[in-house]
Amino acid sequence: MNVLLLDIDTLRADHLGCYGYARKTSPNLDALAAQGALCEKLYAPAVPTQPSHTTMYTGQYPITHGIVSHGGAASLADDAPFLPELLQKAGYTTCAVDTMRAMKPWFARGYEFYVDPSAGLEHRHAATCERVNARAIPWLRQHADERFFLYVHYWEPHTPYLPPARYRGLFYDGDPTDPKHDTLAAIYRQPFGEWWLESWFSQFPQPLRDAEYIVAMYDGEIRYADDGVGELLAALDDTADADDTLVLVFSDHGENMYHHDVFFDHHGLYEGVIHCPLVVRWPGRVAAGTRVPHLVQHTDLAPTLLDAAGVEIPQAIEGRSLVPLITAESHAPLHDRLITQECTWQAKWALRTDEYKLILSREQGRDLHDKPPRELYHLAADPGELTNLAERQPDVVAAMESELEQWIARMMEKNGLEQDPLIAQGITLGKRWRSWVKEKGYW
């Protein structure tokens, strides 16, 4: 069996047609989902890029593998389980078409071939899905007769949302400079307003006032990436034994649009950021039209692929294989709750059940988004997480906080940690915001 692992960076689940989105952003992904299994509730145990991808590769929680922030000083241990290494040892020809090796060296572990499509470009994000495919497809053709594991990483729809011109008019009608719009006003009390107005915002009509215009550009990026998906899958069908290839498509995290005071970025432990798409096509094993309604996590992806490939899952992996769920061998949920964290722009933990989400800050007082240290949302009644119930339901907060702290304490003991890593390591990119505030004399 071959494996094609396609990672579409920063892709929210709820902006895809197969997850109920009204805009036609994803015809190729929708078709792929119809051919196999769509997991309705994939969640990220950590955000953003570096901790999330490390979690996917190791099948371990960040409190175990140690990478809790983007750009931090922590390194992945040499003996941590790593999906490409395990598949390579099992006889797979391994290849990544990816740019993350420049961020952290462990992202190249276990790859016989590592193709960086950003070589020669000013920024790694400038490697478009077309450029990625131009490297991935020839490799696929050359190695189609081998048992391969091919990892392909698209940066769309990560910021900056600058899809090719042909995609920019797909999802917006109107004048984004019309004074009746004021949905972007709050961004200019943040460094993102200044940084982005000087860079990618400058390529849009000015003065830009309508946040929905930016959302439409994000959706245009998704449609662009989706066309890349179609091209890559067509090449797979033409050049390899597609009937003997498991295709798994996921994202590392989603994106906040402009709610919760977070503008077009992937911090904040809200649903738009931690809820990710997951589609699996596995001919002969996964029935067309399968839907998995249960909670699953990035920790489950590595053991799933190892299980599907017939490779022993190391005991150090903390996730669980999804094979029984996607093949309908079992309908028993693997998890009844999710614990997730971030330590990049802010230091926070969250506990999510089907009913509630508690977000708990490791910093005192209100944060830079004017949020209190505890946020409680009733997800069934308030899926947009707009009403913080923490003060109204202190008993629920106390129970969930106790459960969360006990889990953290158990994991610290298991991993020989003396201090919560969010406190021990501290935030990384968020220091830029604090410096900006001090420099401007704001707040």
VODO-970903 format. One record per residue (C-alpha): residue in one letter; x, y, z. Coordinates in steps of 0.05 Angstrom, whole numbers, plus 32768, in hexadecimal, padded with zeros to 4 digits. Example, Ala and Ser with C-alpha at 12.3 -4.5 7.8 and 13.67 -1.06 7.14 Angstrom:
<kekols>
- A,80F6,7FA6,809C $
- S,8111,7FEB,808F $
</kekols>
This chain:
<kekols>
- M,8000,8000,8000 $
- N,8018,8046,7FEF $
- V,8009,8085,8017 $
- L,7FFD,80CC,7FFE $
- L,7FF9,80FC,8039 $
- L,7FE1,8140,8023 $
- D,7FE6,8179,8055 $
- I,7FC0,81B9,8044 $
- D,7FDA,81EC,8075 $
- T,7FAB,821A,809C $
- L,7F6B,81FC,807F $
- R,7F2C,8203,80A9 $
- A,7EFD,81C7,80A5 $
- D,7EBF,81F3,80A1 $
- H,7ED6,8216,8062 $
- L,7ECF,81D7,8038 $
- G,7E91,81C0,8014 $
- C,7E96,817A,8031 $
- Y,7E90,8199,8076 $
- G,7E53,81C2,8063 $
- Y,7E71,8203,8048 $
- A,7E44,8226,8016 $
- R,7E7C,8242,7FEA $
- K,7E98,8214,7FB5 $
- T,7EDF,8215,7FD0 $
- S,7EEF,81CA,7FCC $
- P,7ED1,81A1,7F93 $
- N,7F0D,8172,7F90 $
- L,7F11,8167,7FDB $
- D,7EC6,815D,7FDD $
- A,7ECC,8128,7FA7 $
- L,7F04,8106,7FCD $
- A,7EDB,8106,800D $
- A,7EA2,80E5,7FE6 $
- Q,7ED1,80AE,7FD0 $
- G,7EE8,809D,8017 $
- A,7EE1,80B4,805F $
- L,7ED7,80FA,807A $
- C,7EE8,8102,80C4 $
- E,7EBA,8138,80DD $
- K,7EE1,814A,811C $
- L,7F2C,814A,8113 $
- Y,7F4B,8179,8147 $
- A,7F91,8193,8153 $
- P,7FB0,8184,8197 $
- A,7FDE,81C0,818B $
- V,7FE4,81FC,815D $
- P,8004,8218,8133 $
- T,8032,81F9,80FE $
- Q,806E,81DD,8122 $
- P,804C,81BD,815E $
- S,8012,81A5,8134 $
- H,803D,8183,80FF $
- T,806A,8165,8134 $
- T,802C,8148,8155 $
- M,8015,812B,8112 $
- Y,8059,810B,8104 $
- T,8065,80EE,814A $
- G,801F,80DB,815F $
- Q,802F,80FB,81A2 $
- Y,8012,8135,81C8 $
- P,803D,8174,81CA $
- I,8046,816D,8215 $
- T,8069,812B,8204 $
- H,8092,813D,81C6 $
- G,80A2,8182,81E3 $
- I,8092,81AF,81A7 $
- V,805D,81DC,81C4 $
- S,8069,821C,819C $
- H,807C,8235,8157 $
- G,80C3,824D,8155 $
- G,80D6,8235,819A $
- A,811A,821C,81B1 $
- A,8103,81D5,81C2 $
- S,811B,819D,8195 $
- L,80FB,815A,8186 $
- A,811E,811F,81A8 $
- D,8144,80F1,8179 $
- D,811E,80B5,8195 $
- A,80D9,80D2,818A $
- P,80AF,80A7,815B $
- F,80AB,80C7,8116 $
- L,807C,80AF,80DF $
- P,80AA,80B4,80A2 $
- E,80E2,8091,80C7 $
- L,80B5,8058,80DB $
- L,809A,804F,8095 $
- Q,80E0,8054,8077 $
- K,80F8,801C,80A6 $
- A,80BC,7FF3,808E $
- G,80D4,7FF8,8046 $
- Y,80B0,8035,802C $
- T,80D1,8066,7FFD $
- T,80C5,80A8,8021 $
- C,80C0,80ED,8002 $
- A,80AA,8132,801C $
- V,809A,816C,7FEE $
- D,809C,81A0,8025 $
- T,80BF,81DD,8040 $
- M,80BE,81D3,808B $
- R,8104,81B6,8091 $
- A,811C,81FE,8090 $
- M,80F3,820A,80CF $
- K,8108,81CE,80F8 $
- P,8137,8196,80E2 $
- W,810C,815C,80FC $
- F,80D8,8169,80C5 $
- A,8108,8146,8095 $
- R,8112,8108,80C0 $
- G,8106,80C7,809D $
- Y,8101,80E3,8057 $
- E,812D,80C4,8022 $
- F,8118,80FD,7FF4 $
- Y,810B,8143,800E $
- V,80F6,8174,7FD8 $
- D,80F1,81BD,7FED $
- P,80C6,81E2,7FBA $
- S,80D6,8225,7FDB $
- A,8120,8222,7FC6 $
- G,8132,8263,7FA5 $
- L,80F4,8287,7FBF $
- E,80F5,82C0,7FF1 $
- H,80C2,829F,801F $
- R,80AF,8256,8029 $
- H,8065,8269,8025 $
- A,8072,8280,7FDE $
- A,8075,8238,7FC8 $
- T,8030,8232,7FA8 $
- C,800A,81F1,7FA1 $
- E,801A,81F3,7F56 $
- R,8064,81F7,7F66 $
- V,805D,81BF,7F9A $
- N,8039,8193,7F67 $
- A,806E,81A1,7F33 $
- R,809F,817E,7F62 $
- A,8071,8149,7F7F $
- I,8053,812F,7F3F $
- P,8095,811E,7F1C $
- W,80AC,80FA,7F5B $
- L,806B,80D4,7F5C $
- R,8074,80BE,7F14 $
- Q,80BB,80A9,7F1F $
- H,80AC,807F,7F5D $
- A,8067,8066,7F4C $
- D,807F,801D,7F4B $
- E,809C,8021,7F91 $
- R,8078,801D,7FD4 $
- F,8079,8066,7FE5 $
- F,8066,8097,801B $
- L,805F,80DC,7FFC $
- Y,8051,8119,8028 $
- V,803B,8158,8003 $
- H,8033,819A,8027 $
- Y,800A,81D4,8009 $
- W,8011,8218,802B $
- E,7FD0,8233,800F $
- P,7FA5,824D,8031 $
- H,7FD8,8266,8064 $
- T,7FE3,82B1,8067 $
- P,7FED,82D8,803D $
- Y,7FAB,82CB,801A $
- L,7FC2,82DD,7FD4 $
- P,7FA4,82AA,7FA4 $
- P,7FB1,82B3,7F59 $
- A,7F86,82E9,7F39 $
- R,7F56,82B7,7F1B $
- Y,7F40,82A2,7F61 $
- R,7F38,82E7,7F80 $
- G,7EF3,82F6,7F66 $
- L,7ED3,82B4,7F74 $
- F,7EB5,82C2,7FB8 $
- Y,7EAC,830D,7FC0 $
- D,7E7E,8340,7FA2 $
- G,7E7E,8388,7FB8 $
- D,7EAE,83BF,7FCD $
- P,7EDD,83AC,8006 $
- T,7EEF,83F5,8010 $
- D,7EA7,840C,801B $
- P,7EA3,8435,805C $
- K,7E66,840E,8072 $
- H,7E95,83D6,8083 $
- D,7EBB,83D9,80C5 $
- T,7ECD,8390,80D3 $
- L,7F18,839D,80CC $
- A,7F1B,83D8,80FC $
- A,7F33,83AF,8138 $
- I,7F6E,8391,8114 $
- Y,7F93,83D3,8115 $
- R,7F99,83D1,8161 $
- Q,7FC3,8392,8155 $
- P,8008,838A,8135 $
- F,7FE8,835E,80FF $
- G,7FC5,839C,80E3 $
- E,8006,83C1,80DB $
- W,802F,8385,80C4 $
- W,7FFD,836D,8091 $
- L,7FEA,83B2,8076 $
- E,8034,83BA,8065 $
- S,8036,8376,8042 $
- W,7FFE,834C,8025 $
- F,7FC3,837A,8037 $
- S,7FE5,83AE,800A $
- Q,7FD3,8384,7FCD $
- F,7F88,838D,7FDA $
- P,7F5A,83C9,7FCC $
- Q,7F66,8402,7FFD $
- P,7F50,8418,802F $
- L,7F3B,83D1,803F $
- R,7F00,83CE,806F $
- D,7EDB,838D,8064 $
- A,7EF7,834F,8087 $
- E,7ECA,8324,805B $
- Y,7EF5,8337,8020 $
- I,7F31,8317,8042 $
- V,7F06,82D9,8052 $
- A,7EF6,82D5,8007 $
- M,7F41,82D6,7FF8 $
- Y,7F4B,829E,802A $
- D,7F14,8276,8006 $
- G,7F35,8286,7FC4 $
- E,7F76,8268,7FDE $
- I,7F4F,8229,7FF2 $
- R,7F32,8223,7FAC $
- Y,7F79,822B,7F8F $
- A,7F94,81F5,7FBE $
- D,7F58,81C9,7FAC $
- D,7F6A,81CE,7F63 $
- G,7FB0,81B7,7F77 $
- V,7F90,817C,7F9A $
- G,7F6C,816A,7F5A $
- E,7FAC,816D,7F31 $
- L,7FD3,8143,7F63 $
- L,7F9D,810D,7F69 $
- A,7F97,810A,7F1D $
- A,7FE2,80FD,7F19 $
- L,7FDB,80C7,7F4E $
- D,7FA4,80A5,7F26 $
- D,7FCE,80AA,7EE6 $
- T,8012,8094,7F00 $
- A,8009,8066,7F3C $
- D,7FDD,802F,7F55 $
- A,7FA7,805D,7F72 $
- D,7F7F,8020,7F89 $
- D,7FB9,800E,7FB6 $
- T,7FC6,8054,7FD0 $
- L,7FAA,8071,8010 $
- V,7F9F,80BB,8008 $
- L,7F99,80E4,8048 $
- V,7F8B,812F,8046 $
- F,7F8D,815A,8084 $
- S,7FA1,819E,809E $
- D,7FCE,81B0,80D8 $
- H,7F9E,81E4,80F3 $
- G,7F69,8214,80DB $
- E,7F65,8260,80DC $
- N,7F40,8296,8101 $
- M,7F20,82C6,80D1 $
- Y,7F0E,8304,80FA $
- H,7EE7,82EC,8137 $
- H,7F01,82E9,817F $
- D,7F2E,8325,816E $
- V,7F5C,82F6,8148 $
- F,7F64,830E,8100 $
- F,7F7A,82DD,80CA $
- D,7FA9,82B4,80F4 $
- H,7FAD,8270,8116 $
- H,7FB0,827E,815F $
- G,7F78,827A,8191 $
- L,7F5C,8235,81A3 $
- Y,7F19,8242,8182 $
- E,7EF7,8211,8153 $
- G,7F0D,8235,8114 $
- V,7F56,8228,8126 $
- I,7F55,81E3,8146 $
- H,7F20,81C1,811A $
- C,7F43,81A3,80DD $
- P,7F2C,817B,80A0 $
- L,7F3D,8131,8098 $
- V,7F2D,8109,805A $
- V,7F45,80C2,804D $
- R,7F3E,809B,800C $
- W,7F54,8052,8011 $
- P,7F37,8028,7FD8 $
- G,7F1E,7FE4,7FED $
- R,7F21,7FF5,8038 $
- V,7EFB,8036,8042 $
- A,7EB5,8038,8025 $
- A,7EA1,8074,7FFB $
- G,7E78,80A7,8022 $
- T,7E91,8092,8067 $
- R,7E8A,80C7,809D $
- V,7EAA,80C3,80E1 $
- P,7E85,80EF,8113 $
- H,7EB4,80E3,814E $
- L,7EEB,810E,816A $
- V,7F30,80FE,814E $
- Q,7F73,8121,8154 $
- H,7FB5,812D,8130 $
- T,7FD4,80FC,8160 $
- D,7FAB,80C6,813D $
- L,7FC7,80D1,80F7 $
- A,800B,80AF,80FF $
- P,7FEE,8070,811F $
- T,7FB8,806E,80EA $
- L,7FEA,806E,80B1 $
- L,8017,803C,80D4 $
- D,7FDC,800E,80E1 $
- A,7FC4,8013,8099 $
- A,800A,8003,8081 $
- G,8011,7FC7,80AF $
- V,8049,7FE7,80D7 $
- E,804C,7FDC,8122 $
- I,8038,801A,8149 $
- P,806D,802C,817E $
- Q,8056,8030,81C6 $
- A,8070,8077,81CA $
- I,8039,808E,819B $
- E,7FFE,80A9,81C2 $
- G,7FCA,80AE,818A $
- R,7F9D,8076,8173 $
- S,7F91,8059,812F $
- L,7F53,8070,8109 $
- V,7F53,8033,80DD $
- P,7F19,8011,8103 $
- L,7EEF,8051,80FC $
- I,7EFC,8061,80B3 $
- T,7EF3,8018,809E $
- A,7EB3,8011,80C8 $
- E,7ED1,7FD7,80EF $
- S,7EBE,7FFE,812D $
- H,7E91,8039,813D $
- A,7EAC,8043,8183 $
- P,7EC8,8089,8190 $
- L,7F13,808E,819D $
- H,7F0F,80CE,81C7 $
- D,7ED8,80F1,81ED $
- R,7EFF,8132,81F6 $
- L,7F3A,8159,81DB $
- I,7F71,817D,81FF $
- T,7F95,81B1,81D6 $
- Q,7FC7,81E9,81E1 $
- E,7FEC,8223,81C3 $
- C,802B,8247,81D8 $
- T,803C,8274,819D $
- W,8014,82B5,81A2 $
- Q,7FF6,82A3,81E5 $
- A,7FFE,826B,8219 $
- K,7FBC,8246,821F $
- W,7F9E,8201,822A $
- A,7F59,81EA,8216 $
- L,7F2D,81AF,8227 $
- R,7EF6,81A0,81F3 $
- T,7EBD,816F,81FC $
- D,7E81,8167,81CE $
- E,7E5B,8198,81FA $
- Y,7E8D,81CA,8216 $
- K,7ED1,81EA,820A $
- L,7EFB,8208,8242 $
- I,7F36,8234,822E $
- L,7F67,8241,8267 $
- S,7F9F,8274,8263 $
- R,7FE2,826B,8285 $
- E,7FE9,82B7,8289 $
- Q,7FC6,82E3,82BC $
- G,7F93,8318,82AA $
- R,7F74,8326,8267 $
- D,7F9E,8316,822A $
- L,7FB0,8340,81EE $
- H,7F6C,832E,81CF $
- D,7F49,8347,820E $
- K,7F35,8300,8221 $
- P,7F32,82E9,826A $
- P,7F5C,82B0,8285 $
- R,7F21,8280,8281 $
- E,7EF0,8278,8248 $
- L,7EB7,8246,8247 $
- Y,7E8C,823A,820A $
- H,7E4F,820D,8201 $
- L,7E5F,81F2,81BD $
- A,7E1C,81D3,81AD $
- A,7DF6,8215,81BA $
- D,7E2F,8244,81A6 $
- P,7E59,8224,816F $
- G,7E78,8268,815E $
- E,7E92,826E,81A6 $
- L,7E77,82B4,81AD $
- T,7E5D,82B1,81F5 $
- N,7E8E,82A4,822D $
- L,7E68,827F,8265 $
- A,7EA2,827A,8296 $
- E,7E84,82AA,82C9 $
- R,7E3E,828E,82C1 $
- Q,7E51,8244,82C9 $
- P,7E8A,8242,82FB $
- D,7E7B,81F9,830E $
- V,7E87,81E2,82C6 $
- V,7EC7,820C,82C2 $
- A,7EE0,81EE,8304 $
- A,7ED2,81A6,82EE $
- M,7EF2,81AE,82A9 $
- E,7F2E,81D5,82C4 $
- S,7F3A,819E,82F7 $
- E,7F37,8169,82C1 $
- L,7F66,8191,8294 $
- E,7F99,819E,82CB $
- Q,7F98,8154,82E0 $
- W,7FA6,813F,8299 $
- I,7FE0,8171,8293 $
- A,7FFC,8159,82D6 $
- R,7FF8,8110,82C0 $
- M,801B,811F,827F $
- M,8051,8148,82A2 $
- E,805E,810D,82D1 $
- K,805F,80DC,8296 $
- N,8092,8107,8271 $
- G,80BD,811B,82AC $
- L,80AA,8165,82A8 $
- E,80AF,8192,82E5 $
- Q,8087,81CB,82C6 $
- D,8050,81D4,8294 $
- P,8076,81DE,8252 $
- L,804B,821A,823F $
- I,8067,823D,827D $
- A,80AC,821F,8279 $
- Q,80B7,822F,822F $
- G,808D,826E,822A $
- I,806C,828D,81ED $
- T,8094,829B,81AF $
- L,8075,82C8,817A $
- G,8049,82EB,81AE $
- K,8086,830F,81C7 $
- R,8084,8338,8186 $
- W,803E,8350,8198 $
- R,8054,8366,81DD $
- S,8090,838A,81C0 $
- W,8062,83AC,818E $
- V,8032,83C3,81C5 $
- K,806C,83DF,81ED $
- E,808A,8402,81B0 $
- K,8047,8422,819D $
- G,8035,8435,81E4 $
- Y,7FF2,8413,81DC $
- W,7FC9,83F5,8216 $
</kekols>
